[in-house]
Amino acid sequence: MKGVILAGGLGTRLRPFTFFAPKVMLPVGDRTIIERVIEWMVNNGIREIIIATGYLHHVIESYLGDGNRLDLDIRLEYVRSKRPMSTGGQLKTVEDKIDGTFLLSYGDVLTNMSLEPVVSLHKKKKATATI
């Protein structure tokens, strides 16, 4: 299963901190928010992650690179939107990269929830989508 992280927002409510870095790049303790989201995905068995970027994309892409610096055995891929988009619009930008079941997460959601029960229920019900 692939993971998709939406990380293209402007982060207007966190200005002035987001004038020079996207919200997902702000630190929480010793790591950025997006590092924590990636770690959560990895802890739930997701190793291929697509990051949908936009605003200040170069900050995210240059920091994370291909993912090797995180030492988590992952593959990161980026899809960039040229303008701010809604959730659906950002999801549309990654459509060609998704070929099956995937997990979608906003880039600023911090959780330690286990995905196993959610994924099991999704498969058991043969659901099109589980929210």
Beta strands, then each sheet from edge to edge (+ up, - down):
strand 1: 2-7
strand 2: 27-28
strand 3: 31-32
strand 4: 48-53
strand 5: 75-80
strand 6: 102-106
sheet 1: 5+ 4+ 1+ 6+
sheet 2: 2+ 3-
end
